[in-house]
């Protein structure tokens, strides 16, 4: 389906996740299906196969139902789960998204495939490998992060754009995260926020962040240490940050709504389509 419509569906209904419900006896046949059925390069198909094996694939409910049928034809037992909360699509400048995420490989729609610069960290071992590859001075500043639709933490240097970190895809949360050594010599999360002016995630996206960190065995504060409240003004249309509980637009002094409304247009797009 068109990329913008897919992002709107994910924003409104949230992602569904397809997981293996039994052994994968013929990975070569599944790899071929992922390559041909998804019309993706072989390297990308291998990544999808690894993701399916480890945590499952994520996307719209229709996409995951389609994959369940096709995998079922190969005798692969899978199940589809829903209810993973809201997905947030990119709401920043379009030109920034195109500049940050375009690569040379054409996708099924003829457009350039977007490649995420954020390093996906899905396991305890994976995080240790990522951390060991960083210089000590890199940990002075927090890192850019997103939680992708599969629930994995993706990390990039602080000055990276969140949309590039996510490869232009919708996310379950986004912000900045700081790590530090714990008393036992391991790692823990010192600071974490939902500060992302590209995705403007709501503070209620914290459970997705907590789940990603728990998967990595990283102790964390139990909530955003800097909880940023984003709102879009219904008067002038500008998106801004609510400071000190003062729900007034800094651009036109109009009252701001109490509930998150940054991407209300997603509902209209789905209804029209």
N, C-alpha and C positions, 0 to 999 in steps of 0.2 A: 504494500500500500504506500501511498505518498508519505514521504518522511515527516512532513509537518502534521499530517493527520495521525500518524502513528504516535508521535510525541504527545499530541493532544489527548488521544485515548489513554495513554499511560498516565498523563497528568490527572485525568478525571477519574479513571477506574483503578489506577495502580497496576503494578505488574503481576503476572502469574508466573509460577516457577514449575518447570518440568524436571522431575527427578527419576532416577533409575529405581525400579521397584524389584529388581532381580539382577542376576549376574549378566555381564556383557560378554557373551560367548564369541561373537564375531566382530571385533572392533574394526576390522578392515571394511566390512560391508557398511557399518555405521559411518565410518569416515567417508566412504564414497557417497553415501546419502547426504551427509552434511555438506560435502563439496558440491554435488550436482543439484540437490534439492534447494540449497540455499544460494546457489550460484556464487560461491565464494572461492577464492584462491586456495590451493592446497594447504598453505601455511595457516591461513585463517581457520580452515576446517579442522586442522589438528588442534588448534587452540580451543575450538568449540567442543571437540571430543574430550579434551582434558577437563574442560569446565563441566561437561555433562557427567563425567566420571566422579569428579570431586564434589560439586555442589549443585549441579543441575543447570539448566538453561533458563533464562528469563526473557520475557517479552509480553506482548498483549495476550489476553486469554485466547483469542482466535488463533494467533500464531502458535501458541503452545498446544492447542487442540489439534492443529494441523500436523505438528511434529509428532504428537502422540499416535495419531493414525498411521503416519508413514513409518515410524519406528515399530509400531505393532505389526505391520506387514512383514517386517524382518524378524519377528518373534522376540523383540525386545520389550520387556515389561517396564512400563513407565507410569507415573501418576502426575497429575497436574494439581498444584496447590495455588490458592488465591488468598487474598487478604493480607498483603505485605505493606499496607499503608499507601499513602499518596506518593506519586513520583513527581519530581519537579523538573520542568523543562527550562531550557535556557531562555532568559528574557532580556538579555543585554543586547548591545549593538550587533546587528547581523554581520556587518563587515568584519568585526572582531572574531566572530565564530568561524567565518570562512577562512580568514587568514591563519587562525590558530590551528585548524583541524584538517585542512585539505591535504591529500596525498595524491600520488600519481595513479593509483589503481582504480579503474572504473567499477562501479557497483552495478546491480541489476537495472537501475534506472538511468544508467549512463553518466551519473555524476561521480565525482571523486569520492572514494571511500574515506571516511574520517578515521584517523588513527589516534588513539588516546596516548598522550605523553605521560599520563600518570601510571606509575608502576603498580600493578595489582599485587596486593599482599594478602594471601588467602590462608596461610598456615603459620604456625609458630616458627617453623623452620624458615619459611619464606621471609618473615619479618626479621629474623636474626641475620639472614643473608643480606637483606636490604640495609639494615643498620650497620653491619660490619663493612659495607662498601661505602659508607659515608665518612667524610673527614669530621673530626671533633668539632671544628668551628661551624659546621653546617647546622649543628643542633642548638646554636645560640639563638636562632630565629625559628619560629614555628614553620611547618611545612603546609603547602596547599594540599587539601584532601577532598575527595568526594567518596561517597558510598555508592557504588554502581548498582544497577538493577538486580544483579546477582547477589547483592549484599556484601561484596568485597570492598575493602578499603583500597583506594588508589591514591598514591602519594607522588607529589612533585615538589620542586623547590618553591619557596614562598612566593616569588614574584611571577610564577606561572599562572596563566589564566585558568580558572576553574573549567571553562568550556573546553580548553585544550586537554586538561587533565582527564576529562570525561570523554574525549573524542566527540564532543557535540551531542552526546546522548543524554536523555533524561537521567536524573539521579534520585536516590532516596534521601540524601542530605549532602551538604557541602560546607566547607569552612576552612579554618586554620587549626593546626594541631601541633603541640610541642611535646617532645619526648625528653625524658631524663633518666639517668641511672637510678635504680632503686637501691635500697639498703643492702639487698642480697646480691647486688651485682648485675641484676637483670635490667629490663626496661619497664618504664611506666609512663602513663600520660600525665604531664604536668598541667597543660592548658589545652583547652579545646573550645572552639566557637563555631557558630553557624554563619560567620561573616563571609558572605559571598554575594557580591552585588550582581553577579551574572545569573545566579539561580535564585537568590533571595529565599532560601528555605525557611519554613516556619520553625519555631522553637520546638514544636511537637515532633520534629524529625529526629529528636535525640534517640529514641529506641533503636533506630536503624544504625546509628553510630555505636551505641552501646553493644549491639549484637555483633558488629564487625570487630570491635575491640575485644570482646569476650572470646570470640573465635580465635584470636591471636594470643590469648592468655595475658593480655596487658591490663594491669590494674589502672583504673581511671577514676575521675572525681565523682561519677554517678550522675552527671548532668553537665550542660555547657557552663564552663567557667565564665564565658562571656556570651550571654544569650541575647542575640540581636533580633529586635522586633521590626520586621519589614511591613510596610503598608503602601498601597497605591491610593493617592488622593482621588476621590470621586469627582472633585471639582476641576482640577487642572490636569489630572492624569499622570502626574509625576510620582515616581516611586522613591520613598525615602525611609529613614530609620526613625523609629519612635524612641525618644530619649527621656529617661526618668519618668516614664509613664505619662508623658505629655502628648496626647493623641491629637496633635494639631499640625497641619502641613506647614513646613518651613518655607514653601514656595508661595502659597497663597492664603495662609492662615485659616483654611477651611478645616472642619473637624474630620478626623480620620476614623474609619470603621474599626470596631474592636476585633473583628475576626480577620484572619489572613485573607487577602484578596488580590495579591500581586498578579496572579495569572488567571483571573476570572474569564478572560477571553477564550480559554481552552474549552469551557463548557459550550460557548456559542459555536465554536468551530466544529465540535462533534455533532451538535444538533443540526447545523446547516448541511454537513456532509452526509 
